[in-house]
Amino acid sequence: MRLLAVHPSGLMYTRVFLTLEPLGLELVAGAARVAGHDVRIVDLQVEPPRRLWRLIDQWRPDAVCLGGNYLANVPEIIDTAKQIKIRHPGCFVFIGGHSASFVANDLLAHGAGAIDCVIKGEGEVSVPLLLQAVQDGDDLTGVPGAVSAAGEGPPPRFVESLDTIRPARDLLNRRRRYFIGPLDPCASIEFARGCPWDCTFCSAWTFYGRSYRVASPEVIADELARIREPGVFIVDDVAFVHARHGFEIGEAIKRRGIRKQYYLETRGDVLLRNMDVFRFWRDLGLTIMFIGLEAIDEDGLRRFRKRINLDRNMEALEAARSLGIAVAINLIADPSWDRARFETVRRWCLEIPEVVNISVTTPYPGTEIWQTEQRKLTTRDYRLFDIQHAVLPTTLPLPEFYVELVKTQQVLNRKHLGFAALRQTLGITGKLLLHGQTNFLRMMWKFNSVFNPALQIADHARPVQYELPPRPAPAATADKRTLYVHKPAGRRGRTLDDATEQFVDATRSGAG
């Protein structure tokens, strides 16, 4: 079959700070190609829509897979599906991805017949089976993770081994457009999949059933050797949870003489526990790490169920500084913040050398706070669920909340992306320009055109065609059984040694 895989356009934050290659879609495309299908990819983050419609009209794919990793893309995905059905009625249209897995039945309802199926869970297993079923005219309810008008198939299945799936990177036309900060251009790679923690605002652990699986060091090193880009983003939810795995990957890279610059995400307590791993990776090219502090007070940390106290978080920042690794951190702004709270955060952010990103508390389907958040949603417009808009009641009038939010972000922008930052990064910028890379330079000047209180308020006034389903009545505790996409397998679902498993249990607050 001819399969066209489509990634929707970029969201607000990605238009300034990063544009990442659609690794999940590449992996699904790779699995479909191994199964014998002819596959192409369109990434609307970096490609014009006319290429999509040219392929629909001229190549005439038998099936189109729309990637639904981000909830805010849902309206675009639904409208695209409807347009495809108008232009190519015989095409089989399906949706997969992280966020799609949590709202599968709602997507079918919104599609009104334009969406033939939604795949829940890991697509590398289900998509080849789905395409075979479509080709043979079989019942879709036999496909793991498939949800269609005919009903729901068996539970989604995990890929048996992460070593057996490889991304179809060659199918992307504009690889030089992918970057994250000064890593320009930048590819993405996966060392491990899943997260053993259970933060209330996150759906990574509910998607993967608190599992944690790893790829073999030699397989990872082989893939890195094939990547042409000098920058690599390690997409693991928490990098180097398992110290031995991190060392083994590093040793395999060192043996091959691979030199890259790396960006990763981790937790402060993981950094403190596994300092030797991060020191080793600094020498291999680890340039920047992202640490989700989430809050700068104990009450905030408890609310997000981050069982690491504030002193330990500050210790983690000091540890990263001692390694000479640049750090970016994330704080979550709650809609209850008033002007004094914003001012306190601004002052704190200016006192530390790290890059600080501010996101907004957002209950997502698949997270515990989707079930437990006591405040009513002020909107169910999918497009506003992007962690840059307030979807819960604000203490300040909404226009003033956005003024304070953007004012805080602007302070941080001037600190890290203004003229002073340009002088500090002149060598980096010049080197990138010599190689024809302008993504990093452009991001320095795009902030004010994207982050604008008036534009954010205007977003709330747009006509709404598609809405999230109503949330369940708030509960004191979440019913985790209803949150999981892949059912948890307990300890046997995590590739961790006993000491690391005990560390994880000691640093999380949930159970099960």
C-alpha positions in Angstrom: 0.0 0.0 0.0 1.0 3.6 -0.5 1.1 5.3 3.0 1.4 9.0 3.5 2.4 10.0 7.1 1.6 13.6 8.0 2.8 15.7 11.0 0.7 18.8 11.6 2.0 22.4 11.9 4.1 23.7 14.8 2.6 25.1 18.0 3.3 28.5 19.6 6.4 27.5 21.6 8.0 25.6 18.7 7.8 28.6 16.4 10.5 30.3 18.5 12.7 27.9 20.5 12.8 24.6 18.7 11.5 22.6 15.8 12.1 18.9 16.2 12.1 16.2 13.6 8.9 14.0 14.0 10.8 11.0 15.3 7.6 9.1 16.3 6.2 9.4 12.8 9.6 8.4 11.3 9.6 5.2 13.4 6.0 4.3 12.3 7.0 5.0 8.7 10.1 2.8 9.1 8.0 -0.1 10.5 5.5 0.2 7.7 8.3 0.2 5.1 9.8 -2.9 6.6 6.3 -4.5 6.2 6.5 -3.8 2.5 4.6 -0.6 2.1 5.6 2.4 0.0 5.8 5.3 2.5 6.2 9.1 2.3 6.2 11.8 5.0 5.0 15.4 5.0 6.0 17.5 8.0 3.9 20.7 8.0 6.1 22.2 10.7 8.7 22.9 7.9 6.9 22.2 4.6 4.1 24.1 2.9 0.6 22.6 2.8 0.7 22.5 -1.0 3.1 19.5 -0.9 0.5 17.5 1.1 -2.3 18.3 -1.3 -0.1 17.6 -4.3 0.7 14.2 -3.0 -3.0 13.6 -2.2 -4.0 14.6 -5.7 -1.2 13.1 -7.7 0.4 10.2 -5.7 -3.1 9.1 -4.5 -2.0 7.3 -1.3 -4.1 4.3 -0.2 -3.8 5.4 3.4 -2.9 8.6 5.3 -1.7 8.6 8.9 -2.1 11.9 10.8 0.2 12.3 13.8 -1.7 13.4 16.9 1.0 13.9 19.5 -0.2 17.3 20.6 -3.8 18.1 21.8 -3.7 21.6 20.4 -3.3 20.2 16.9 -6.6 18.3 17.0 -8.8 20.8 15.1 -6.1 21.0 12.3 -6.0 17.2 12.2 -9.7 16.8 11.9 -10.1 19.4 9.2 -7.2 17.9 7.3 -8.9 14.4 7.5 -12.2 15.9 6.2 -10.4 17.6 3.3 -8.5 14.4 2.4 -11.8 12.5 2.2 -13.3 15.2 -0.1 -10.4 15.1 -2.5 -9.7 11.4 -2.3 -12.8 9.6 -1.0 -11.3 6.1 -1.3 -8.3 6.9 1.0 -8.2 5.2 4.4 -7.5 8.0 7.0 -6.3 7.2 10.5 -4.8 9.0 13.4 -2.2 7.9 15.9 0.1 9.4 18.5 0.3 10.3 22.2 -2.6 12.7 22.7 -4.8 10.9 20.1 -4.6 7.8 22.3 -6.4 9.5 25.2 -9.2 11.0 23.1 -9.7 8.3 20.4 -13.5 8.1 20.5 -13.8 11.9 20.6 -11.7 12.1 17.4 -14.0 9.7 15.7 -17.0 11.7 16.7 -15.5 15.0 15.5 -14.5 13.4 12.2 -18.1 12.5 11.4 -17.0 9.7 9.1 -13.8 11.3 7.8 -11.6 9.4 10.3 -11.7 5.7 9.6 -9.6 4.6 12.7 -7.6 5.9 15.6 -4.6 3.8 16.8 -3.9 3.9 20.6 -0.5 3.2 22.0 2.8 2.4 20.2 2.2 2.6 16.4 5.2 0.6 15.3 3.3 -2.6 16.2 -0.3 -1.6 15.2 0.2 0.3 12.0 1.6 -2.6 9.9 -1.2 -4.8 11.2 -3.8 -2.1 10.5 -2.5 -1.6 6.9 -2.6 -5.4 6.3 -6.2 -5.6 7.6 -7.3 -2.7 5.3 -5.5 -4.3 2.4 -7.2 -7.7 3.0 -10.6 -6.2 3.9 -10.4 -7.7 7.4 -12.3 -6.5 10.5 -10.3 -3.7 12.2 -11.4 -4.8 15.6 -8.7 -7.5 15.4 -6.0 -4.9 15.3 -4.4 -4.1 18.7 -5.1 -0.6 19.8 -7.5 0.2 16.9 -10.6 2.2 17.6 -13.2 2.5 14.8 -16.9 2.8 14.2 -17.0 -1.0 14.3 -15.6 -1.0 17.9 -12.3 -1.3 19.7 -9.7 -3.9 19.1 -7.5 -5.7 21.7 -5.3 -3.6 24.0 -2.3 -2.0 22.3 0.9 -4.0 22.4 4.4 -2.8 23.1 7.2 -3.2 20.5 9.0 -6.4 21.5 12.4 -4.8 21.3 13.4 -1.1 20.7 16.4 -2.6 18.8 14.1 -3.7 16.0 12.6 -0.3 15.0 14.6 2.3 13.0 13.3 5.7 11.9 12.9 6.5 8.2 15.0 9.7 8.4 15.6 9.7 4.7 11.9 10.5 4.0 12.2 14.0 5.4 12.8 16.7 2.8 14.0 19.6 5.0 16.2 18.2 7.7 18.2 21.4 8.1 15.1 23.1 9.5 15.2 21.0 12.7 16.9 22.7 15.7 16.8 23.2 19.5 18.4 26.4 20.7 22.0 26.6 19.5 22.0 22.9 18.3 21.3 23.9 14.7 20.6 21.6 12.8 19.6 18.9 15.2 18.4 15.3 14.9 16.5 13.4 17.5 17.2 9.9 18.9 15.6 7.6 21.5 17.8 5.8 24.1 14.9 4.6 26.3 11.1 4.7 26.3 8.7 5.4 29.1 8.9 6.9 32.6 8.8 5.1 35.9 7.7 8.2 37.9 4.2 9.5 38.1 4.0 13.3 38.2 0.4 14.6 38.4 0.6 16.9 35.4 2.3 14.4 33.0 0.9 11.7 30.8 4.1 10.0 29.8 3.8 7.4 32.6 0.0 6.8 32.0 0.7 6.3 28.3 3.5 3.7 28.9 2.0 2.1 32.0 5.0 3.2 34.1 7.2 1.0 32.0 10.8 1.8 31.2 12.6 0.0 28.3 16.0 0.6 26.7 17.7 0.1 23.4 21.0 -1.7 23.1 24.1 0.5 23.3 25.5 -0.9 20.1 22.3 -0.3 18.2 22.2 3.3 19.5 25.8 3.9 18.5 25.1 2.5 15.0 22.2 4.9 14.6 24.2 7.9 15.9 27.0 7.0 13.4 24.4 7.3 10.6 23.0 10.7 11.7 24.5 13.5 9.7 23.5 16.4 11.9 26.1 17.7 14.4 23.5 18.2 17.1 21.4 15.5 18.6 18.4 15.8 21.0 18.0 12.7 23.2 14.2 12.5 23.5 14.0 10.2 26.6 11.5 11.5 29.1 14.2 11.3 31.8 17.7 10.7 30.5 20.1 8.3 32.2 17.8 6.9 34.8 19.8 3.8 34.6 23.5 4.7 35.1 25.0 1.6 33.7 23.0 1.9 30.5 24.2 5.5 30.1 27.8 4.5 30.5 27.5 1.6 28.1 26.0 3.8 25.4 28.8 6.3 26.0 31.5 3.7 25.7 30.1 2.4 22.5 30.1 6.0 21.1 33.6 6.6 22.3 34.9 3.4 20.6 33.4 4.6 17.2 34.9 8.1 17.6 31.5 9.7 17.2 31.5 13.4 18.0 28.2 15.2 18.4 26.7 17.9 20.6 23.8 16.6 22.8 20.8 18.1 24.4 18.7 16.0 26.9 16.1 16.2 29.6 16.4 14.8 33.1 15.4 15.2 36.7 17.5 17.0 39.3 17.6 13.9 41.6 18.7 11.7 38.7 21.6 14.2 38.0 22.7 14.2 41.6 22.6 10.4 41.8 24.4 9.7 38.5 26.9 12.6 38.4 29.6 10.3 37.0 27.4 9.5 33.9 26.7 13.2 33.2 30.4 14.0 33.6 31.3 11.3 31.1 28.7 12.6 28.7 30.0 16.1 29.0 33.3 14.9 27.6 31.4 13.1 24.8 29.6 16.4 23.8 26.7 16.9 26.2 26.1 20.7 25.8 22.7 21.5 27.3 20.4 19.7 29.7 16.8 20.5 30.5 15.6 20.0 34.1 12.0 20.3 35.0 12.0 22.0 38.4 8.3 22.9 38.0 8.2 25.0 41.2 10.4 27.2 43.4 8.6 26.4 46.6 7.7 23.3 48.5 3.9 23.7 48.1 4.3 23.7 44.3 6.5 20.7 44.3 4.0 18.7 46.5 1.2 19.7 44.1 3.0 18.3 41.1 4.1 15.3 43.2 7.8 15.9 42.7 9.3 14.2 45.7 12.4 16.2 45.7 12.8 19.2 48.0 13.8 22.7 47.0 17.3 22.4 48.4 18.0 19.3 46.3 16.8 21.1 43.2 19.1 24.0 43.9 21.9 21.4 44.6 21.2 19.9 41.2 21.6 23.3 39.5 24.9 23.8 41.3 26.0 20.3 40.2 25.3 21.0 36.5 27.2 24.3 36.8 30.2 22.4 38.3 30.1 20.2 35.2 30.2 23.1 32.9 26.9 22.0 31.2 24.4 24.7 30.3 21.0 24.2 31.9 17.5 25.2 30.9 14.8 24.8 33.5 11.0 24.8 33.4 8.6 26.5 35.9 4.9 26.0 35.8 2.8 29.2 36.3 -0.5 28.5 38.0 -3.5 30.6 36.9 -3.9 31.5 40.6 -0.7 33.6 40.5 -1.1 37.3 41.3 1.2 40.2 40.4 3.3 39.7 43.5 3.9 36.0 42.7 4.9 36.8 39.1 7.3 39.5 40.4 8.9 37.0 42.9 9.4 34.5 40.1 10.9 37.2 37.8 13.4 38.2 40.5 14.4 34.6 41.3 14.9 33.9 37.6 17.2 36.9 37.2 19.3 35.8 40.1 20.3 32.5 38.5 22.4 32.0 35.4 20.1 29.2 33.9 17.7 29.7 31.0 14.2 29.6 32.4 11.0 28.6 30.5 7.6 29.4 31.9 4.6 27.1 31.0 1.0 27.2 32.4 -0.7 24.6 34.5 -2.9 22.6 32.0 -5.0 19.6 32.8 -4.7 17.1 29.9 -6.6 14.0 29.3 -4.4 11.2 30.5 -3.0 13.1 33.5 -4.1 12.8 37.1 -5.0 16.5 37.3 -7.5 15.9 34.5 -9.5 14.0 37.1 -8.5 15.7 40.3 -8.3 19.4 39.5 -11.1 21.1 41.4 -11.3 24.2 39.3 -13.6 24.2 36.3 -12.2 24.6 32.8 -12.9 28.0 31.4 -12.6 26.6 27.8 -12.6 23.2 26.1 -11.1 24.5 22.9 -8.4 22.0 21.9 -6.2 24.8 20.4 -5.7 26.5 23.8 -4.3 23.3 25.5 -0.7 24.1 24.6 0.7 25.0 28.1 0.9 28.7 26.9 -2.7 29.6 27.4 -4.8 29.6 30.6 -7.6 27.1 30.5 -8.4 27.3 34.3 -9.8 30.4 36.1 -7.2 33.1 36.7 -7.0 35.1 39.9 -6.1 38.2 37.8 -8.4 39.2 35.0 -7.3 37.1 32.1 -5.8 40.0 30.1 -3.8 41.0 33.1 -2.7 37.4 33.7 -1.3 37.3 30.1 0.4 40.6 30.6 2.2 39.3 33.7 3.0 36.0 32.0 4.5 37.6 28.9 6.2 40.2 31.0 7.9 37.4 32.9 8.8 35.6 29.6 10.1 38.9 28.1 12.4 39.4 31.1 13.9 36.0 30.5 14.0 36.6 26.7 16.1 39.7 27.2 18.3 37.8 29.6 19.0 34.9 27.1 17.9 36.0 23.6 18.5 39.7 23.4 21.5 41.8 22.3 23.6 40.8 25.4 23.0 37.1 24.6 23.8 37.7 21.0 27.2 39.1 22.0 27.8 36.1 24.2 26.8 33.7 21.4 28.4 35.6 18.6 30.9 32.8 17.9 28.1 30.2 17.8 25.9 32.4 15.6 28.8 33.2 13.2 29.7 29.5 12.9 26.1 28.5 12.1 25.8 31.3 9.5 28.9 30.1 7.8 27.2 26.7 7.4 24.0 28.3 6.2 22.1 27.6 9.4 19.8 30.5 10.4 17.3 28.9 12.8 19.1 29.9 16.0 19.6 33.5 14.8 16.0 33.9 13.7 14.6 32.7 17.0 16.3 35.6 18.8 14.1 38.1 16.9 10.8 36.2 16.8 9.8 36.3 20.4 7.8 39.5 20.5 5.8 38.5 17.3 4.8 35.2 18.9 4.5 35.9 22.7 2.0 38.8 22.8 -0.8 39.2 25.4 -3.2 40.7 22.8 -2.7 37.7 20.5 -3.2 35.3 23.4 -6.5 37.0 24.4 -7.6 37.0 20.8 -7.0 33.2 20.7 -9.8 32.9 23.3 -12.2 34.8 21.1 -11.9 32.5 18.0 -15.0 30.6 17.0 -14.8 27.0 18.4 -15.8 24.1 16.2 -14.2 21.2 18.2 -14.2 20.9 21.9 -12.7 18.5 24.4 -15.3 16.3 26.2 -16.4 17.5 29.6 -14.1 16.5 32.4 -15.4 14.0 35.0 -16.5 15.4 38.3 -13.4 16.2 40.3 -12.2 13.4 42.6 -9.9 13.5 45.6 -7.7 10.9 43.9 -7.5 9.8 40.3 -8.7 6.4 39.1 -5.4 5.3 37.5 -7.1 2.3 35.8 -8.9 4.7 33.5 -5.8 6.7 32.7 -3.4 4.0 31.3 -3.1 3.4 27.5 -0.7 0.5 27.9 -1.6 -1.4 31.0 1.2 -1.5 33.7 3.2 -4.7 34.1 4.7 -3.7 37.4 8.4 -4.3 38.2 8.8 -6.6 35.2 7.9 -3.7 32.8 10.9 -1.7 33.9 14.5 -2.4 32.7 16.1 -1.1 35.9 18.4 -2.7 38.4 17.1 -3.2 42.0 19.0 -0.2 43.4 17.5 2.1 40.7 14.0 0.7 41.2 14.3 1.5 44.9 15.5 5.0 44.1 12.5 5.6 41.8 10.1 4.4 44.5 11.8 6.7 47.1 11.5 9.7 44.8 7.8 9.4 43.7 4.7 9.7 45.7 2.2 7.5 43.9 1.5 3.9 44.2 1.1 1.0 41.8 
